[in-house]
Amino acid sequence: MRLRAIVRVLLVQLLAAVLAWSVVAPIGMPWRWGVLQALAAGLLAWFAGVRGYGLGLHVLFVPAVLLALQLQLPAWVYLLGLLLTLSLSRNALTEQVPLYLSSQESIAALAATLPTGVRVLDLGSGDGRVVLQLAALRPDLTVCGVENALLPWLWSRWRYWRAGRPANARLLFGSFWQLDWQSYDVVHAFLSPVPMARVWQQFQRCCHPGAILVSNTFMIQGMAPQQRLPLSGPLQTELLIWRHPHGTC
């Protein structure tokens, strides 16, 4: 799946380059070609279902390369850029999950909905906002977030220390696919459409009877949610809630 995701990214950029080349020659007018390529890449990525941070990467990739060539930057700058990109958004390349950040409205709606005293797992916790705000709004909850992109996780740890290291909040570094979901009552996800089928399979297989799955905006194909909580944002439209009656891991 990771290889397929990388191939899709490369295909979007290549097709956008060819489309721009059909209008403007890149050697003769590189910046005009770059702007057209960026617009084409953005449109193609949008129609492919890419949103948020990942869409921005598609648009800015070629203009950034042209700018770097014009500035004649030393080789170590490119290496540093690659390392920063992987540290910030490796999931956008490997699993087509950009860095989405939950809105205040969605976190408040989630806090108002969850039962008393449940254990919550936040998949791809990013900068830790869901974990830390849920822990503050609902001291009765135990909230754990898992993130495998280094820079967002380090930022979340700084926010955790700044918040006074709340006892009911945990922020782990690693893959949530490798974590034991069975010990949690609620699984929260704000990922992308791509991994939702796998999330549902693992939720059904690993979580205990009566556990709850909450997805911000992204549906599970063929599975109607038991509850929908509308949100007013243009990108974050609703919280989708499923509950299943069985499952052991």
VEXVOVEX-685657 format. One line per field, with one value per residue: x, z, y of N, C-alpha, C, O, CB in turn. Coordinates in steps of 0.1 Angstrom, whole numbers, plus 2048, in hexadecimal, padded with zeros to 3 digits. Glycine has a CB too. Layout:
n_c1 X  ... .
n_c3 Z  ... .
n_c2 Y  ... .
ca_c1 X  ... .
ca_c3 Z  ... .
ca_c2 Y  ... .
c_c1 X  ... .
c_c3 Z  ... .
c_c2 Y  ... .
o_c1 X  ... .
o_c3 Z  ... .
o_c2 Y  ... .
cb_c1 X  ... .
cb_c3 Z  ... .
cb_c2 Y  ... .
REM end
This chain:
n_c1 808  814  827  815  809  81E  824  80C  80E  825  81C  807  817  827  814  808  81E  822  80A  80D  823  818  80E  821  843  85B  876  879  868  869  85D  843  83A  83E  82B  813  815  814  7F9  7EB  7F3  7E8  7CC  7C9  7D1  7BD  7A6  7AD  7A8  7B8  7BF  7C3  7E3  7F1  7E8  7F2  80E  80F  809  81E  836  845  849  859  870  879  87F  893  8A7  8AC  8B7  8CE  8D5  8E9  8F2  8EB  8D5  8C0  8BF  8B9  8A0  892  894  885  86C  865  865  850  839  838  824  813  820  823  80B  7F7  7EC  7E8  7F4  7DC  7CA  7B5  798  78E  772  76C  779  76D  753  758  760  749  739  744  742  742  761  770  78A  79E  7AB  7BF  7C5  7E1  7EB  7F7  7FE  7F6  7DE  7C4  7C6  7D0  7BD  7A5  7AC  7AD  793  783  789  784  78A  7A1  7BB  7CC  7E5  7F3  80E  822  832  84F  854  839  833  847  841  828  82F  83D  827  819  829  828  80E  80E  812  7FA  7EA  7D7  7DD  7EF  80A  816  832  833  825  802  7F6  804  7FD  7EC  7CB  7B7  7B5  7A7  78A  77F  787  796  798  7A7  7AF  7B3  7A1  7AD  7B9  7A3  793  7A5  7A8  78E  78D  7A1  797  77F  78A  79B  792  77E  75D  742  753  75B  75F  76A  76A  777  768  770  763  75A  75B  73D  734  71C  71B  711  70B  70B  71C  719  730  73C  751  762  773  774  759  747  743  746  738  73C  732  73B  731  742  762  784  7A7 .
n_c3 800  807  7F3  7DD  7E4  7E3  7C8  7BD  7C5  7B6  79C  79B  79B  784  76F  772  76B  750  745  749  739  720  71B  722  71C  731  732  724  731  74F  768  762  758  770  781  774  775  791  796  787  794  7AD  7A6  79C  7B2  7C4  7B8  7BB  7D5  7E9  804  819  829  818  7FF  7FC  7FB  7E2  7D1  7D6  7D0  7B7  7B1  7C8  7C2  7AB  7B5  7C7  7B4  7A7  7BB  7BF  7D5  7EF  7F0  809  812  804  80E  829  825  81C  832  845  839  83A  855  85D  84D  845  842  82F  818  81A  822  819  82B  834  84A  85D  872  88D  892  8AA  8AE  8A7  8BA  8D2  8CD  8CD  8E7  8F5  8EE  8F5  90B  92F  93F  92C  919  901  8E1  8CB  8AA  897  8A4  89F  8A7  8C0  8C9  8CB  8DF  8F5  8F9  8FC  913  925  923  92B  947  950  93D  92E  918  8FB  8E3  8C3  8AE  891  882  886  88C  892  8A8  8BB  8BE  8CA  8E2  8EE  8F2  904  91B  920  927  940  943  943  956  94A  930  913  8FD  8E2  8CF  8B0  89C  898  88E  899  8B3  8D1  8CE  8DD  8F7  8F9  8FA  8E8  8C7  8B5  896  87F  861  842  824  81A  82D  83B  838  841  85B  865  863  875  88C  88F  892  8A8  8BE  8DC  8E4  8DE  8DC  8CF  8B0  8A3  888  87A  862  84C  83A  83E  825  81B  834  849  860  883  88F  889  88D  885  878  874  863  844  83A  84E  854  863  87F  87F  88C  896  8A5  8B0  8B5  8BC  8BE  8C1  8C8 .
n_c2 7F4  80C  810  813  82B  83D  83B  846  861  869  864  878  88F  88C  88A  8A3  8B2  8AB  8B5  8D0  8D4  8D1  8E9  8FE  900  8F2  8F8  910  922  91F  927  92E  915  907  913  90C  8F0  8EC  8F5  8E2  8CA  8CF  8CE  8B4  8A5  8AD  8A2  888  884  88F  8A3  8C1  8C3  8B2  8B8  8D2  8CC  8BF  8D5  8E7  8DA  8D9  8F5  8FB  8EB  8F8  911  90B  902  91A  929  91C  90A  8FA  8D6  8CB  8D8  8CD  8B3  8B9  8C4  8AD  89C  8AB  8AC  890  88D  89D  896  87B  868  871  86B  84F  843  852  865  883  89E  8A5  8BB  8BB  8CE  8E8  8E6  8CC  8BD  8C6  8BD  8A1  89E  8A4  88E  875  858  856  853  843  833  842  840  851  852  859  872  88B  8AC  8A9  8B5  8AB  897  8A5  8BA  8AC  89E  8B3  8BF  8A9  89B  882  870  859  85F  857  85D  855  85A  859  86A  87E  89A  8A6  896  89C  8B7  8B4  8A7  8BD  8CE  8BF  8BE  8DA  8DC  8D3  8B8  8A5  88B  87A  878  86C  86A  859  84E  83F  824  822  80B  7F7  7F7  7EB  7EA  7E1  7E8  800  814  826  830  849  85A  86F  86E  866  85E  847  833  82A  813  7FF  808  803  7E7  7DF  7EA  7DB  7C2  7C4  7D4  7D5  7C6  7DD  7F4  814  825  843  859  875  886  873  858  835  81F  810  80C  817  831  830  848  86B  889  8A9  8C1  8E3  8EA  8F0  8DB  8C8  8B7  8A6  891  86E  851  831  811  7F1  7CF  7BA  7AA  7A1  7A2 .
ca_c1 800  81C  82C  80B  807  829  822  801  814  82E  813  801  821  82B  809  807  82A  81F  7FF  812  82C  811  80B  82D  850  862  884  878  861  868  854  835  838  83D  81E  809  817  80E  7EB  7E7  7F6  7DE  7BF  7CA  7D1  7B0  79D  7B1  7A4  7C2  7BA  7CC  7F1  7F6  7E5  7FC  81A  80E  80A  82B  842  84D  84E  864  87C  87E  885  8A0  8B0  8AF  8BF  8DA  8D7  8F2  8EB  8E6  8C8  8B6  8BF  8B2  892  88C  892  87A  860  862  862  843  82E  83B  818  80D  827  823  7FE  7EE  7E6  7EF  7F3  7CF  7C9  7A7  793  788  764  76B  77E  762  748  75C  760  73B  732  74A  73D  74A  76C  775  798  79E  7B7  7BF  7CE  7E8  7E8  7FC  804  7F0  7D3  7B8  7C9  7D1  7B1  79C  7B0  7AA  785  77D  793  780  78E  7AF  7BC  7DA  7E7  7FE  813  82F  83A  857  852  82D  833  84F  839  81D  835  83F  81A  815  831  823  801  80F  812  7EE  7EB  7CE  7E1  7FC  80E  820  838  833  81A  7F6  7F3  80B  7F9  7E1  7BF  7AD  7B4  7A1  77B  77C  792  793  7A0  7A6  7BA  7AF  798  7B5  7BB  797  78F  7AE  7A5  782  791  7A9  78D  776  792  7A3  78B  775  74E  73D  75C  757  768  766  772  775  765  772  75A  75F  753  734  730  715  71D  705  708  713  71C  71D  73A  73A  75D  762  77A  76F  74A  73F  749  73F  739  738  734  73A  72D  74B  770  78F  7B4 .
ca_c3 800  808  7E6  7D5  7E8  7DD  7B9  7BA  7C6  7AB  790  79A  798  777  766  772  763  742  741  748  72E  714  719  723  71D  73E  730  71F  73B  75A  773  75D  758  77E  786  76D  77B  79E  795  782  79E  7B7  7A2  79B  7C0  7CA  7B2  7C0  7E3  7F2  80B  823  828  80D  7F3  7FB  7F6  7D4  7CA  7D8  7CE  7AB  7B3  7D1  7BB  7A2  7BD  7CC  7A9  7A4  7C6  7C0  7E3  7F0  7F1  816  814  7FF  818  834  821  81B  840  84B  833  83F  863  85E  846  83F  83F  822  80D  81B  824  814  836  837  858  860  87F  891  896  8B7  8AE  8A7  8C7  8DB  8CA  8D1  8F6  8F9  8EA  8FB  918  93B  943  922  915  8F4  8D9  8C0  89F  890  8AD  89A  8B1  8CD  8CD  8CF  8EB  900  8FB  902  921  92D  924  932  950  953  932  92C  90A  8F6  8D5  8BD  8A2  88C  87C  891  891  899  8B5  8C4  8C2  8D3  8EF  8F4  8F6  90F  926  922  92D  94D  943  949  959  942  921  90F  8EF  8DF  8C2  8A9  892  89F  88A  8A2  8C1  8D5  8CE  8E5  904  8F7  8F8  8DD  8BE  8AE  88B  875  859  834  81F  816  837  844  837  84A  869  869  865  882  897  890  896  8B5  8C9  8E4  8E0  8E2  8D9  8C6  8A6  89F  87D  876  853  842  83B  83B  81A  81D  843  84D  86E  88C  894  882  893  87B  87B  86B  85B  835  838  859  852  86C  886  87C  897  895  8B0  8AB  8C0  8BF  8B9  8CA  8C0 .
ca_c2 800  818  812  818  839  845  83B  850  86E  86B  865  885  89A  889  88E  8B2  8B8  8A9  8BE  8DE  8D4  8D2  8F7  906  8F9  8F4  8FE  91E  92B  916  92B  92C  907  903  917  903  8E2  8ED  8F5  8D5  8C0  8D1  8C9  8A5  8A0  8AF  898  87B  883  894  8B0  8C6  8C5  8AA  8C0  8DD  8C6  8BD  8E1  8EE  8D2  8DD  903  8FA  8E6  903  91C  906  902  928  92E  914  906  8EF  8C9  8C7  8DE  8C3  8A8  8BE  8C4  89F  897  8B3  8A7  883  88E  8A4  891  86E  860  876  863  840  83D  85C  86B  890  8A3  8AC  8C0  8BC  8DB  8E9  8E2  8BD  8B8  8C9  8B3  894  89E  8A4  882  869  854  859  84A  83A  834  847  83F  85B  84D  864  87D  898  8B5  8A5  8BE  8A3  890  8AF  8C1  8A2  89B  8BF  8C0  89E  895  874  868  856  862  853  860  84F  861  854  875  882  8A8  8A8  88F  8A4  8C3  8AF  8A5  8CA  8D3  8B6  8C4  8E7  8DB  8CE  8A9  8A0  87D  872  879  865  86D  84F  84E  832  820  81D  7FE  7ED  7F8  7E3  7F2  7DA  7EE  80D  814  82F  832  855  85B  879  86A  869  853  83B  828  828  804  7F8  80C  7FB  7D8  7DD  7ED  7CF  7B6  7C5  7DA  7CC  7C9  7EA  7FF  81F  82B  851  85E  883  888  869  84D  827  81B  805  80A  823  834  830  855  875  896  8B3  8CC  8EE  8EE  8EC  8CF  8BF  8B9  89F  885  862  848  823  809  7E3  7C6  7AF  7AD  79E  7A3 .
c_c1 809  822  822  808  811  828  817  806  81D  826  80C  80B  825  820  807  812  827  814  804  81C  825  80D  817  839  857  86F  883  872  85F  85E  845  831  836  82F  812  809  811  7FF  7E5  7E8  7EB  7D0  7BF  7C9  7C4  7A6  7A0  7AE  7AE  7BD  7C5  7DA  7F7  7F3  7EF  80A  81A  810  818  837  84B  852  85A  871  881  885  892  8AB  8B5  8B9  8CD  8DE  8E1  8EB  8E5  8D8  8BD  8B4  8B7  8A3  88B  88A  887  86D  85C  85F  855  838  831  82F  811  813  824  814  7F3  7E5  7ED  7ED  7E7  7CF  7BA  7A4  78E  77A  763  76F  773  756  74B  75C  752  734  737  744  747  755  772  784  798  7AB  7B6  7CA  7D4  7E6  7EE  803  7FE  7E4  7C7  7BA  7C9  7C4  7A6  79F  7AC  79A  77E  787  790  785  79D  7B2  7CB  7DA  7F3  802  821  837  842  854  845  82D  83B  848  82E  823  838  832  816  81C  82C  816  802  80F  806  7EE  7E2  7D1  7EE  7FE  819  825  838  827  80E  7F2  7F9  806  7ED  7D4  7B5  7AB  7AD  792  777  788  78D  79D  79D  7B1  7B8  7A6  7A0  7B6  7AE  792  798  7AB  798  785  798  7A0  784  77E  797  79C  781  766  74A  746  757  762  762  770  76E  774  766  76A  761  755  74A  730  729  717  710  701  711  711  721  727  738  745  75B  768  776  760  742  748  740  742  734  73B  733  737  737  759  77A  79C  7BD .
c_c3 800  7FA  7DC  7D8  7E2  7CE  7B5  7BB  7BA  79E  78F  796  789  76D  766  76A  754  73D  740  73C  721  711  719  724  729  73D  72C  72A  747  765  76E  75D  766  784  781  773  789  79F  791  78D  7A9  7B3  7A1  7A9  7C7  7C5  7B7  7CF  7ED  7F7  814  820  81B  800  7F1  7F7  7E7  7CC  7CB  7D4  7C3  7AD  7BD  7CB  7B2  7AA  7C2  7C1  7A6  7AF  7C7  7CE  7E4  7F3  7FE  819  80F  808  824  831  821  829  847  846  839  84E  866  859  83F  83B  833  816  80E  81C  81F  81F  839  846  859  86E  883  895  8A4  8B8  8AF  8B4  8D2  8D9  8CF  8E0  8FB  8F7  8F1  908  923  93D  939  91F  905  8ED  8CC  8B5  898  898  8A9  8A5  8BF  8D2  8D2  8DD  8F7  903  901  911  92A  92E  92C  93A  953  948  933  91D  906  8E7  8D0  8B0  89E  884  887  896  897  8A7  8BF  8C8  8CC  8E1  8F6  8F9  903  91C  92A  929  93B  94E  949  94A  950  933  91F  900  8EB  8D1  8BC  8A0  89A  89A  893  8B0  8C4  8D7  8D9  8F3  904  8F4  8EB  8D4  8B5  8A2  882  86B  84A  830  81D  821  83F  843  841  859  86E  86B  872  88E  899  896  8A5  8C0  8D0  8E0  8E6  8E1  8CF  8BD  8A2  894  87A  867  84A  845  83A  831  81D  82B  847  85C  876  890  88C  88A  88A  880  870  861  84D  832  842  85A  85D  874  884  886  894  8A2  8AB  8B7  8C4  8BB  8C4  8C2  8C6 .
c_c2 80D  81B  818  827  842  846  845  85E  872  86C  873  890  898  88E  89D  8B8  8B7  8B3  8CC  8DF  8D6  8E1  900  8FD  8FC  8FB  90D  927  922  91A  92A  91E  902  906  90E  8F5  8E2  8ED  8E8  8CA  8C2  8CC  8BA  89F  8A1  8A4  88A  879  888  8A1  8B5  8C8  8BE  8B2  8CC  8D8  8C4  8CA  8E8  8E7  8D7  8EC  903  8F5  8F1  90E  917  906  910  92D  927  910  8FB  8E1  8C6  8CD  8D4  8B8  8AC  8BF  8B7  89A  89E  8AE  89A  884  894  89C  884  866  865  86F  854  83B  847  862  878  894  8AB  8AF  8C2  8CA  8DC  8E4  8D3  8B7  8BB  8C0  8A6  894  89D  897  876  865  857  84E  841  83D  837  845  848  856  858  871  88B  8A0  8B3  8AD  8B6  89D  89A  8B6  8B8  89F  8A7  8C1  8B6  897  886  86B  865  856  85F  857  85A  856  85B  85E  87D  890  8AB  8A2  897  8B1  8BF  8AD  8B3  8D0  8CB  8BC  8D2  8E7  8D5  8BE  8A3  890  875  873  873  868  863  852  840  830  81C  810  7F3  7ED  7EF  7EB  7ED  7E1  7FC  80B  81C  831  83E  856  867  877  86E  85D  846  830  824  819  7FC  7FB  804  7ED  7D6  7E0  7E1  7C3  7B7  7CB  7D2  7CF  7D6  7F6  808  824  839  855  86D  884  87C  85C  840  822  80E  803  817  825  834  83E  85F  882  8A0  8BD  8D6  8F1  8E9  8DF  8C4  8C0  8B1  895  879  858  83B  81B  7FA  7DA  7BB  7B3  7AA  79E  799 .
o_c1 805  823  825  806  80F  82A  819  803  81B  82A  80B  807  827  823  805  810  82A  815  801  81C  82A  808  818  839  85A  873  88A  877  853  857  83D  826  82D  829  809  7FF  80B  7F9  7DB  7DF  7E6  7C9  7B5  7C2  7BF  79E  798  7B0  7AB  7B8  7CE  7DE  7FF  7FC  7F3  810  824  817  81C  842  856  85D  863  87C  88E  88F  89C  8B6  8C1  8C2  8D6  8E9  8E2  8DF  8DB  8D1  8B2  8A9  8AE  89B  87F  87F  87F  863  850  856  84E  82D  82D  82F  80A  80D  822  812  7E7  7D9  7F7  7E6  7E7  7D2  7B3  7AB  78C  776  75B  76A  771  751  743  757  750  729  72F  741  752  752  779  789  792  7B6  7AD  7D6  7CD  7DF  7EB  80C  801  7E0  7C1  7B2  7C2  7C1  79E  796  7A9  795  773  78D  799  785  7A5  7AC  7D4  7D1  7FD  7F9  829  842  83B  852  844  827  837  849  82B  81C  837  832  80F  816  82A  813  7F7  80D  807  7F3  7E5  7C9  7F7  7F4  825  81E  83E  820  80F  7EA  7F3  80B  7E6  7D3  7AB  7A0  7AD  78E  76D  793  783  7A9  791  7BC  7BC  7A5  79A  7B3  7AF  78D  793  7AC  798  780  795  7A1  782  778  798  79F  77B  763  74C  743  74E  76D  757  77C  762  77E  75E  76A  76D  749  74F  728  730  716  705  6F6  71C  706  72D  726  734  744  754  764  775  75B  737  752  734  74E  729  744  729  73C  734  75B  779  79C  7C9 .
o_c3 7F9  7F6  7D4  7CE  7DD  7C8  7AB  7B2  7B4  795  784  78D  782  763  75B  763  74D  732  736  736  717  706  710  72B  72C  745  732  72B  74A  76A  776  761  769  78B  788  776  78C  7A7  796  78E  7AF  7BB  7A5  7AC  7CE  7CD  7B7  7D5  7F9  7F0  818  815  814  7F7  7E6  7EF  7E0  7C2  7C1  7D4  7C5  7AA  7BC  7CE  7B2  7A5  7C3  7C3  7A3  7AB  7CE  7D2  7DB  7F6  7FF  821  815  80B  829  839  825  82C  84F  84E  83C  853  870  85F  833  831  82C  80C  803  817  822  81E  840  84D  857  877  87C  89C  8AA  8C2  8B6  8B9  8DA  8E3  8D4  8E6  906  8FD  8F3  911  920  93C  93C  922  8FE  8F3  8C5  8B8  892  892  8AF  8AC  8C8  8DD  8DC  8E5  901  90F  90A  919  936  939  932  936  957  94A  93A  915  90C  8E0  8D7  8A7  8A6  87E  891  8A2  8A2  8B0  8CA  8D3  8D5  8EB  902  904  90C  926  936  931  942  959  953  941  94E  92B  927  8F9  8EF  8C8  8C2  89D  8A2  8A1  894  8B8  8BB  8E1  8DC  8F9  90E  8ED  8E5  8D9  8AF  8A4  880  86C  847  837  81E  81E  847  84D  847  861  879  875  879  898  8A5  89E  8AC  8CC  8C9  8DA  8F2  8E4  8C6  8C1  89D  896  879  860  841  850  836  833  822  82E  849  864  871  893  888  88E  886  88C  865  859  84A  829  83F  861  860  86F  886  889  890  8AA  8A4  8C2  8CD  8B4  8CF  8B6  8C1 .
o_c2 816  827  821  82F  84D  851  84C  866  87D  875  878  898  8A2  894  8A2  8C2  8C0  8B8  8D3  8E9  8DB  8E4  909  8F3  908  903  915  932  91E  911  927  91A  8FA  8FE  90A  8EF  8D8  8E6  8E3  8C2  8B8  8C6  8B4  895  898  89F  881  86F  887  8AA  8AD  8CC  8C3  8B1  8CE  8DF  8C7  8CA  8EE  8ED  8DA  8EE  90B  8FA  8F3  913  91F  909  912  935  92B  913  8F2  8E1  8BF  8C8  8D3  8B3  8A5  8BB  8B6  894  898  8AD  898  87D  892  89C  882  85F  85D  86D  84E  830  845  864  877  88D  8B7  8A7  8C9  8D1  8D1  8DE  8CD  8AD  8B2  8BB  89E  88A  897  894  86C  86E  85A  842  837  848  82F  848  847  856  861  87A  895  89B  8BB  8AC  8B9  89D  898  8B9  8BC  89F  8A5  8C4  8B8  88D  87F  85F  86C  84F  864  853  858  858  859  85A  882  893  8B1  8A7  899  8B5  8C7  8B0  8B4  8D5  8D1  8BD  8D5  8F0  8D3  8B9  89C  889  869  870  873  869  865  857  837  839  812  809  7E8  7E5  7EA  7F3  7F4  7E0  803  802  819  833  83E  854  86A  87E  879  853  83B  825  81C  814  7F3  7F2  7FF  7E7  7CD  7DA  7DD  7BC  7AE  7C8  7C9  7DA  7D9  801  804  826  839  856  86F  883  87B  857  83F  821  804  7FA  821  81C  837  841  85C  886  8A0  8C1  8D4  8FA  8E0  8D8  8B8  8CA  8B6  891  87A  855  839  81F  7F7  7DD  7B4  7BD  7AF  79A  798 .
cb_c1 7F7  828  832  7FE  806  837  81E  7F6  81C  838  809  7FB  82D  82F  7FC  807  837  81B  7F4  81A  835  804  801  82C  858  863  88C  870  854  875  857  834  843  848  81B  80A  826  814  7E6  7EE  804  7DD  7BC  7D6  7DC  7AA  79D  7C0  7A1  7D0  7AD  7CA  7F8  7EF  7D6  7FE  81D  801  7FF  82C  83E  845  843  860  878  872  87C  89E  8AA  8A3  8B8  8E6  8CA  8FC  8F5  8F0  8C7  8BA  8CD  8B7  890  896  89F  87C  861  86E  86D  844  828  844  80E  810  836  82A  7FC  7E5  7E6  7E9  800  7C3  7D1  7A4  787  789  75D  774  78B  75D  744  76A  767  733  734  759  73A  742  767  76D  7A0  799  7BA  7C2  7C6  7E3  7EC  7F1  802  7FB  7CF  7B5  7D7  7DC  7AC  79C  7BF  7B0  77F  777  794  771  78C  7B3  7B9  7DD  7E7  7FC  814  82D  831  865  854  821  839  85D  832  816  842  845  810  819  840  822  7F8  805  81F  7E2  7E7  7C0  7E2  7FB  812  81A  846  833  81E  7EB  7F7  81A  7F5  7E4  7B8  7B1  7C2  7A7  774  777  795  793  79F  7A5  7BB  7BC  791  7C3  7C5  78C  790  7BD  7A2  778  79A  7B5  785  770  79D  7AF  785  777  746  739  76A  751  76A  766  771  780  76F  781  74F  75F  75C  73A  73D  706  724  707  70B  70D  725  711  749  736  769  768  789  777  747  733  74A  743  733  740  72A  746  720  746  772  78D  7B9 .
cb_c3 80C  812  7E0  7D7  7F7  7E1  7B4  7C4  7D3  7AA  790  7A8  7A1  775  76B  781  767  73F  74C  755  72E  715  725  730  710  746  726  713  735  761  777  74E  752  786  783  75E  77B  7A6  78B  775  7A4  7BA  794  794  7C8  7C6  7A3  7BE  7E6  7EB  812  830  834  80C  7F4  809  7FE  7D0  7D0  7E6  7CB  79E  7B8  7DD  7B3  79A  7C9  7D1  79D  7A3  7D3  7B9  7EA  7FC  7ED  821  80C  7F1  81C  839  814  814  848  849  824  83D  86A  858  83C  848  84B  820  80E  827  833  809  843  82E  85C  85B  882  89C  88C  8BC  8A2  89B  8CB  8DA  8BB  8CC  8FB  8F3  8DB  8FC  917  947  94E  915  918  8F3  8D4  8C4  896  882  8BB  894  8AC  8D7  8C2  8C5  8EB  8FD  8EF  8FA  922  927  916  927  95C  954  924  932  906  8F9  8D2  8BA  8A5  885  874  88E  885  891  8B3  8BD  8B5  8CE  8ED  8EA  8EB  90D  923  915  924  956  94A  940  967  945  91D  912  8EC  8E0  8C2  8B4  888  89D  87B  8A1  8C4  8E3  8C1  8E8  90A  8EC  904  8E2  8B5  8B7  882  87B  859  82B  812  812  841  840  829  846  86A  85D  859  882  893  883  88D  8B2  8C4  8F3  8E6  8F0  8D6  8CE  89A  8AB  871  87C  84F  842  831  848  80E  819  84C  84A  870  898  8A3  873  8A1  876  87B  873  861  82D  838  867  845  866  896  86D  8A4  889  8BC  8A3  8BD  8B8  8B5  8D1  8C1 .
cb_c2 800  816  805  810  83B  83F  82D  84E  870  860  85A  888  898  87B  887  8B7  8B0  89A  8BD  8E1  8C7  8C9  8FC  90F  8FC  8E8  8F6  91E  931  914  939  932  8FF  909  926  903  8DE  8F9  900  8D0  8C2  8E0  8CF  8A1  8A7  8BD  899  879  875  896  8AD  8BE  8C0  89D  8C6  8E3  8B9  8B6  8EB  8F2  8C4  8DC  90C  8F1  8DA  908  91F  8F7  8FC  930  92D  91B  902  8F1  8BF  8CC  8EB  8BF  8A4  8CB  8CB  896  899  8C2  8A6  87A  897  8B2  89B  866  861  885  866  83C  83A  856  861  89B  8AB  8A3  8CD  8B2  8E0  8F8  8E7  8B7  8BF  8D8  8B3  892  8AB  8AF  880  86B  845  85A  842  83B  827  855  830  869  844  865  87A  8A0  8C4  8A7  8C7  898  889  8B9  8C8  895  899  8CC  8C1  894  89D  873  86E  848  870  844  86F  840  870  848  87F  881  8B1  8A3  881  8A8  8C9  8A3  89D  8D4  8D1  8A8  8C4  8EF  8D2  8D3  8A4  8A3  87B  877  888  856  87C  841  855  827  816  828  7FC  7EF  807  7DB  7F3  7CB  7F0  815  819  83D  826  862  84E  888  85A  86A  856  83F  82C  831  7FF  7FB  81B  7FD  7D4  7E6  7F9  7CC  7B4  7CE  7E8  7CE  7BD  7E9  7F9  82B  822  85A  856  88D  893  865  84E  81E  818  7F8  807  821  841  828  857  877  895  8BA  8C6  8FA  8E8  8F7  8D1  8C2  8B4  898  888  85D  84E  81C  80C  7DF  7C0  7A2  7BB  790  7B1 .
REM end
